[in-house]
Amino acid sequence: MTGTIYCAWKVQSMTPSEFAEVRAFLLVASERSFRRAAKRLGVSPSALSRTIRSLEERLNARLLNRTTRSVAPTEVGQTLYDRVVPTMQAMTAAMRDVGGHASSPSGTVRVNLPSIAADLTIGPKLGAFAAAYPAIRLDLVVDNEMVDVVGAGFDVGVRSGDQVGRDMIAVRLSPDLNMVVVGSPAYFADRPPPCSPRDLASHRCLTYKWAKTGALMPWEFDGQKGRTTILVDSLLTANDTDVLVAAALQGVGVAYLAETTALPHLAAGRLERVLDGWSRPVPGFHLYYPDKTRMPPAVRAFIDFMRLRDD
């Protein structure tokens, strides 16, 4: 009885070497043969015999009755076998479940991203992603301000490539974005369109403004003398691109927008593009996250699915 209690205690506090010894014992007891068990373990029968003797000495109990023709568990050995096998089966099932979790990711992925990135990069892929990974829940927080994604508890963030910190890993989501200056036909009916960025000084400008810092988005252009940054006198500022588009459509002024945002209105004739020869691309959107040794499978699946493909 004492031997049985001691065996149970030892199983619960096994070191890696003791675990290997118990695993060897279970295999010998199951095969009823040192030779067959040794073959399955990839060791010699003599080495396996030494392992079993080490376990018996450690437990101070004889676990196997051996003859030249057969091997069978002793009463104590059978008790150990009966009690440990369910535990080993549970461990095997748990490891199988973890493997299945990795191949079929589940869980929640928290993403912080600006509204324009939600419209251009993540939004169009949500249906396909949900179909591919039905067990993954997405928590998308649209925020046009710069956020410490780690401190705020997000798994990943999305920002323009030039806004991603150097301590982050960045994955491209979109090509670089062309910026355009646009205004409504009604607005240009009352004044000539600008011919160069300097002419913007005489126009009513609609500019994006970051709420937390109060910084205005610079209007940047490419000309014969290289890059030019214009500090416009803004009639209206907003921290939402949709507001700027709405104001431009109503003839309030000219707006500096990503071309992809303006395209539907340009195609319909609701907006007109000016300074076309001066347009300058800005870095496209990137998904970024901290460097982690082990990334949750759901997060990895999201990153791999959303990344920009070369094809």
GIRA-V19622 format. One record per residue. RES is the residue in one small letter. SS is DSSP state (A for helix, B for strand, O for the rest). NEAR is the number of other C-alpha atoms within 8 Angstrom. Layout:
# GIRA-V19622
res-><RES & RES>
ss-><SS & SS>
near-><NEAR & NEAR>
This chain:
# GIRA-V19622
res-><m & t & g & t & i & y & c & a & w & k & v & q & s & m & t & p & s & e & f & a & e & v & r & a & f & l & l & v & a & s & e & r & s & f & r & r & a & a & k & r & l & g & v & s & p & s & a & l & s & r & t & i & r & s & l & e & e & r & l & n & a & r & l & l & n & r & t & t & r & s & v & a & p & t & e & v & g & q & t & l & y & d & r & v & v & p & t & m & q & a & m & t & a & a & m & r & d & v & g & g & h & a & s & s & p & s & g & t & v & r & v & n & l & p & s & i & a & a & d & l & t & i & g & p & k & l & g & a & f & a & a & a & y & p & a & i & r & l & d & l & v & v & d & n & e & m & v & d & v & v & g & a & g & f & d & v & g & v & r & s & g & d & q & v & g & r & d & m & i & a & v & r & l & s & p & d & l & n & m & v & v & v & g & s & p & a & y & f & a & d & r & p & p & p & c & s & p & r & d & l & a & s & h & r & c & l & t & y & k & w & a & k & t & g & a & l & m & p & w & e & f & d & g & q & k & g & r & t & t & i & l & v & d & s & l & l & t & a & n & d & t & d & v & l & v & a & a & a & l & q & g & v & g & v & a & y & l & a & e & t & t & a & l & p & h & l & a & a & g & r & l & e & r & v & l & d & g & w & s & r & p & v & p & g & f & h & l & y & y & p & d & k & t & r & m & p & p & a & v & r & a & f & i & d & f & m & r & l & r & d & d>
ss-><O & A & A & A & A & A & A & A & A & A & A & A & O & O & O & A & A & A & A & A & A & A & A & A & A & A & A & A & A & A & A & O & O & A & A & A & A & A & A & A & A & O & O & O & A & A & A & A & A & A & A & A & A & A & A & A & A & A & A & O & O & O & O & B & B & B & O & O & O & O & B & B & B & O & A & A & A & A & A & A & A & A & A & A & A & A & A & A & A & A & A & A & A & A & A & A & A & A & A & A & A & A & A & O & O & O & B & B & B & B & B & B & B & O & A & A & A & A & A & A & A & A & A & A & A & A & A & A & A & A & A & A & O & O & O & B & B & B & B & B & B & B & O & O & O & O & O & O & O & O & O & O & O & O & O & B & B & B & B & B & A & A & A & O & O & O & O & B & B & B & B & B & O & O & O & O & B & B & B & B & B & B & B & O & A & A & A & A & A & O & O & O & O & O & O & O & A & A & A & A & A & A & O & O & B & B & B & B & B & O & O & O & O & O & O & B & O & O & B & B & B & B & B & O & O & B & B & B & B & B & O & O & O & B & B & B & B & B & O & O & A & A & A & A & A & A & A & A & A & O & O & O & O & B & B & B & B & B & A & A & A & A & A & A & A & A & A & O & O & O & O & B & B & B & O & A & A & A & O & O & B & B & O & O & B & B & B & B & B & B & O & O & O & O & O & O & A & A & A & A & A & A & A & A & A & A & O & O & O & O & O>
near-><4 & 5 & 10 & 10 & 8 & 9 & 10 & 10 & 8 & 9 & 9 & 6 & 6 & 9 & 6 & 6 & 7 & 9 & 10 & 8 & 12 & 9 & 8 & 13 & 9 & 10 & 9 & 13 & 13 & 6 & 9 & 9 & 10 & 12 & 8 & 9 & 13 & 12 & 10 & 7 & 7 & 6 & 9 & 9 & 11 & 6 & 8 & 12 & 9 & 8 & 10 & 11 & 8 & 9 & 11 & 11 & 8 & 6 & 10 & 7 & 8 & 9 & 11 & 10 & 9 & 8 & 6 & 4 & 5 & 8 & 13 & 9 & 11 & 10 & 7 & 12 & 11 & 10 & 9 & 11 & 10 & 8 & 9 & 9 & 9 & 8 & 8 & 8 & 8 & 8 & 8 & 8 & 8 & 8 & 8 & 8 & 8 & 8 & 8 & 9 & 10 & 8 & 7 & 8 & 13 & 12 & 8 & 9 & 14 & 12 & 13 & 14 & 14 & 12 & 11 & 8 & 12 & 11 & 9 & 9 & 12 & 10 & 8 & 8 & 9 & 8 & 7 & 7 & 11 & 9 & 7 & 6 & 10 & 9 & 8 & 12 & 9 & 8 & 8 & 8 & 8 & 9 & 9 & 10 & 8 & 5 & 6 & 6 & 12 & 8 & 6 & 7 & 7 & 12 & 11 & 13 & 12 & 13 & 13 & 10 & 11 & 5 & 6 & 11 & 5 & 5 & 6 & 10 & 9 & 10 & 10 & 12 & 12 & 10 & 9 & 9 & 11 & 11 & 12 & 14 & 12 & 14 & 16 & 15 & 11 & 7 & 11 & 10 & 7 & 6 & 6 & 6 & 6 & 9 & 7 & 8 & 10 & 6 & 9 & 11 & 7 & 5 & 8 & 11 & 13 & 15 & 13 & 12 & 11 & 13 & 8 & 5 & 5 & 7 & 7 & 8 & 8 & 7 & 9 & 10 & 11 & 11 & 9 & 4 & 5 & 6 & 8 & 8 & 8 & 9 & 6 & 8 & 7 & 9 & 8 & 7 & 10 & 11 & 9 & 9 & 11 & 6 & 8 & 14 & 10 & 8 & 11 & 16 & 11 & 7 & 12 & 9 & 14 & 14 & 13 & 11 & 11 & 10 & 10 & 9 & 8 & 12 & 8 & 8 & 9 & 11 & 7 & 7 & 8 & 10 & 14 & 10 & 10 & 11 & 12 & 8 & 5 & 10 & 12 & 10 & 8 & 8 & 10 & 12 & 15 & 14 & 14 & 13 & 11 & 9 & 7 & 5 & 4 & 4 & 7 & 6 & 11 & 12 & 10 & 9 & 9 & 10 & 10 & 7 & 7 & 10 & 11 & 9 & 4 & 3 & 2>
